Amino acid sequence: MRIVVSPAGSRGDFQPMLALAVGLRAAGHDVLMVVSPNFEPEAQAFGIPMAPVGLDVEAYMRSSRVEASPLRAAYELFRMGRSEVVRLIDESLPLMKGADVIIGAGAQIAAPTVCELTGIPYVYFAYAPHTLRSEHHPAFTMPFQGLPRLVNRALWSTFVGTLRAAFGGPLDAKRAALGLGPVKDWYDHFFPISRMILAADPELAPLPPDLRLPRPPTGALHLPDHRPLDPALERFLDEGPPPVYIGFGSMPDRRPERTTKLIIDAARAAGTRLVLSSGWARYGAGVAADDVHVVGSASHNLLFPRVAAVVHHGGAGTTGAALRAGRPQVVVPHAFDQFGWARCVVEAGIGPQSLARSDLSTSALTHRLQAVIGEHRYARRAGEIAAVVQARDPIDAAIRAVEAILSQTFGVLNH
């Protein structure tokens, strides 16, 4: 089959779909990734053809005020989508025509309309149950957790209303110009449950009791990244006890020098060596110290099993990679589904209480580091769950789920 894989969002949205694209190609399918130009080098590194669409996500994140607050981040997401949706449809349509199926993930807002116009089947991947509508958790744009069910229902209604308010004008106008009717169900349009595959590990992120999916979760999708670690990083890992890894992925930071100092001071106060990921915030610029090693892109598959703990922003990909490596975690959620992942980590017993980005300080981070390193129950539980997670093949399960949807929902047989 000719398959277009088109996630939208940050690296955490892209990388699981790159893993799927690699698996689909190995299974004999013709795969094209249609994504932000940021990710072209990564797709090329794995031999996956890629066509760029939309804006430079990293530049947008860096220029926006996403780190100001979780609610500001949600506002920026909707603002970006409203201004980009027509452009994305126009750019995606010629690239996606002729596909047998289009696979979306993350904040994909163009593909549903393209599929409706062309008749191409659409399959959507979700990475966490807490990004789906349920009365047992709030809408994923909200930082609040543990709210009453009535409040959660109200927050989801507000979320759907926000989708309508943000996209109703430009999207429905574009659809009318293409000969399509207005969107009827704003939630189902972007999150089609009947054509959805949940790529999450149920041991960490179980389904809430009121959420019914047509097929079981596949497990989190992990990129088979066996590219060797940088020799300097290898030397650092070999020269002392396992360090702690700290990185906030695609999250921006207007004061990276201040945060870098805060992180290093906390690691030293906790008595641990540190691998600091520069990320999109570019932490660690100019740092030269025997107890700190700054890394750019590095294989989580190879790095995480060699660290004592992983401190991260709570992206689905990093959370899953740390879990698969059997490492205890500390989540420092910034926005979106990260607060839900923070809750999952605590409830699974693989890390101490999370630390919201707005509360990040040297003393607070030092306390979390001392807990995640010193309390062996977190590492023991992480190892137990990792043994279960490592035994499954989520890529194979995801491919079979895609083929099942094509056969059962669309009457398309694998060919």
N, C-alpha and C positions, 0 to 999 in steps of 0.2 A: 504493500500500500504506500501511497504518497501521503505522508503525515506532516502537517505543520504544527510545531510546538511553539506557543506564543505566550509566555508568562509576561507579566507587567509588574514593575515595582523595583525593589532593591535587589542586592545580591542574594538575599535570603529567598526571594521569590524565583530568581533565575536558576540558582544552582541545583535544586531538586529536579527541575525540568531538564537541565543539561544531563543529569544522571539518567533520566528517563530517555532522553534522546539518544544517549550512548547505548542504552539497552535496546531500544527499538532498532537502531542501526545494526547491532549485533544479531538481532532476530531476523534480519533480512529486509527491513523496511527502508524506504527512501524518506529521509528526514530533512526538513528545513526548519531552522529556528528563526522566528521573526520577533526580534526583541530590540531593546534600547541599544544604541551604538556603544554604550559603556562596556558591553559584555562580549564584543567581537573577539578580542584576543583570547578570552577563555574558551569560547566555542571553537576557535581555530586550533587551540592547543589540543583539543580532543577530536579534531578532524570532522566537526559537525558544520555543514554549510549554514551560513547565517546571513540574514538580510536585516539591516537596521531600520527601525521605525521610531518616530517620536523624538522626544528631547533627550538630552544628556541628563540622566537621572541624578548622577553624582553632583553635577554643577547646580542642578535645581535644589537638591537637598542642602548643599553648601550655602546657597544664597538665600534660602528660606529661613523661617524661624521655627523649624520643626522641633529643635531642642528646647524651645522656650517653655512648652507645656504639652502634655498629651492632647489636650483639647485643641491647642493651636495646631498641632500636627495633623489632627483630623480635618481641621479647617483647610490647611494647606493642601491636603490630599484631594478634597473635593474641589478646591479652587483650581488646582492643576488639571484635574479631570475635566472640569467644565470647559476650560480653555483649550484642551487638547483633543476632545473626543471626535470632533469633525475631522481634524487633521489626521488622527489615527485611523479612522475609517477609510479616508481617501488613500492613505499610504499603504494600508494593509490589504485592501481589496485586490489590487493586481497581483500581490505576492501570494495571496491565499487561494486564488482561483485555481481550480483544477485539482485541489487536494481531495483525498478520500475522507479525511477527518481533520478537524482543527482541535487542538488541545490547548486550553487556556488555564491560567493560574494567577494568583495574586490579584492585583487591581486591573484585571483585563476588562476594558470597557468597550472595545471596538469589535472584537470577534463575534459576540452574539448577533450583532446586526449584520455583519458580513455573512455569517452562516444562514441567517434567515433569508437574506437576499439571494444567495447562491444555491441554497438547498444542501449545503455541505453539513454533515453531522458535526455537532459540537459536544465536546466532553470537557468538564471542568474539574481540576484538582484542587481540593482544599487541603491545607497542611495542619489544621488543628480543629477539633470539634468546637472550641470556644469562639471560632470565627463564624459559626453557623447559628441560626436563630434558635434559641431555647430559653425557657423561663428560669433555667438553672444558672445562667450567667448573663451578664450584661452584653450589649452590643460591643464588638471588639474595639471600637473607637473610644470606648470609655475606660478610664483607669481603675474604676471602682470594682471591687470584688466582694463576694459574700453578701450581696444585697438580697432583700426579700424578693420572692418570685414576682410579685405584683409590680415592683419597681423595675425588674429586669424586662418584663413584658412591655412596660411603658417606654423603656429605653430602646427596645427594638422597634417599636412603632415610630419613635422619633427618628431612628436611623433610616428606616424605609422612607419616611417623609423627607428626610434630608436628601436621600438619593433622588427622589422626585423633584425636589426644589433645585438641586444642583444640576441635574442633567435633563430635566424635562424640556426646557426650552431648546437648547442647541441640538440635543439628540433627536427629539421628536421632529424638529424642523428638518434635520438631515434625512431622517427616515422618510418623511413625506416627500422630499425631493427625489428619493430613490424609489418611490412608489410603495412604501411600506406604511402600515398603520402605526399609531402611537403605541408606546409600551404600555401594556395592561397591568402586569404584575412586576413592580420594580424590584422586588427581592428576587423572584425567580428568574428574572431576566439576567441578572449578574451572578446569581448563586443557584443554578438549576439542580435541585435535589435529585430529580430522576436521572440526570446525566452526570452525576457527581461521583468522584472517587476521593475518599479520605485517605491521605497518605500520612498517617500518624501511628505511633506505637500505643496501643491501648493500655499497656502497663504504666505508661506515663500520663497519657491523656485519654481517659475512658470516655465513652459516649455518655452524655446525660440521659436519664431515663425517658425523656420526652422526645428525643431526637431519633428518628427512624430513617436509616439509609437503606437503599435497595441492595447494597452489597457490603461485606465486612471491610474494615480498614486494611490497607495493604502493609502498613508499617511505613515509617519515615524513609524517604528515598535518599540514599547516600551515594555521592559521586565516587566512583572507583578511582580515586586520585592517588596513584602510587609514584608520582613524580618525587624524586629524592629531595630531602630537606637540604637547605643551603649548608655548605660545609662549616661555615662559622656557627650556625645554629647547632649543628651536630656536635661541634667541639664544646659549646656552652653546655649542652645537655649532658655530655660525658664528664664534665669537669667538676661536678658537685651533685648534691642531692636533687631530686626532682623539683623543678620550680613550679610556681603557680603561673598559669596563663591568664592574662587579662586583656580583653579586647571588646570593643563595642561595635564592631562590624561597620555597617553603612551609616550609622548614626553620626550626624554632624556635631560640631562643637565650636562655638565662637571664641572660646578661650582654651585652646588645646594645650598651651604651655602650662597653664594653671592646673588643668586636669592631670597632665603628665606628672607634675611635681607631687600632686596629691596621691596619685597611684603609687609612685615610687616610695614616697614617705610611708604609706600604709604597709607596703610589702616589707620594708625594712623594719618597721615597728613590730610586724608579725613574725619576723625572723625567717623570711622565706626569700629565695631567689625568684626572679621575675622574668617571664617572657611577655613583652608588651607588644600587642598588635597595633600597628599604626592606624589601620582602618581608613575610612574616608575622612575622619577628623585629622589624620596625620599626627597622631601622638608620637612622642619620643624623638622629635627632630633635634638633632645635635646631642643626644644623650650618649655618653661614653662612660661605662662603669662596669666593674667586674661582676657585679651581682644583677645586672639588668641586660637583657638582650632584646633589641627592637626588631620585629619582623614585619614584612609586608605580607604578600600572599604566601601561604604555606599550607601544605596538605594537613587537614585536620585528622585524616586517617592515620597519618604517621606521627604527628606531633602529640595529639591528645593522650594516647596511651602512655606517654613518657612524662607527663606532668602530674603534680600532686592534686590539683584541682583546677577547674575552669570557671573564671569569672567573666560574665558576658552580659549582653543587653537583652537576651531572651528572644532572639530570633529563632524561628522554627528549625533552621538548618543547624545552627550552632548548638542549640539545646539537644537535638537528636544526635549530633556527632559526639558530644560529650557523653551522652547516655550510652551510645554504642561502644565508646571507649571504656566505659565502666568508671568514669571519673565523677566525683562529687562536684556540685555546682553552686555558685552564688549568682543569682540573677539581679541585674541592675536595670530594670525596665525603663525605657524612655517613652514608648508610645505603642498604640495599636494592640496587636495580639500579645505583645511581650508581657503585659500584666497577667494575662491568662496563663502563659508559660511559667511565669514566676510562681503562680499559685500551684500549678501542677508539680513543679520541682519540690516545693515545700510539702505538699500532701503526699507525694511519693516517698518522702523521707530520704531524698538524695542531696539535700542541701538545707542550710539554715534559712531563716526569714530573709526575704528579698529586701533590697535596698533601692528605693525609687531614685531615679536620676536626680530629682530635685533635692533629695536628702543626702546625696553623696558628699562625704567629707572624709578627711584622713582618719579621724577617730572611728567613725561608723564603718568604714571599709576595713580598718584594722581589726575591729571586733568580729566582722564576718569572716575575715581570713583566718583568724585564730580559731573560730568555731569550725569552719569547714576542714581545716587541717588537723586540728586537735581532737575533734570528736569523731572517732573511727566508725561510728554507726553510719555516717553518711557514705563513706567509701564502701563499707560492707554492703549496704543496701544497693548502691549503684552497681556494684559487681554482680549482685544477684539478678538485677533487672537486665543488665548487659548480656548475661548468659542466655536469657530468653530472646532478647532482641537479635543477637548475633545468629541465632539458629534459623531465622526466617530469611526469605529472599524477597524483599519488597519490590524490586524491579520486575522480577518475573510475575509477581502477583499483580502489579500495576498493568503490565502488558496484557495479561489475561483479562483483567477488568475492562480495559479499553475495548478489547475484542468482543467481550460479552455485551457491552453496551451497544456496539455497532450491530451485532447480530440480533439482540433481543429488542432493542428500542428502535433501531433504524432499518432492520432487515438487511444489513450489509454484512456479507461474509468476508472473512479474511482471504485475501488473494495476493 
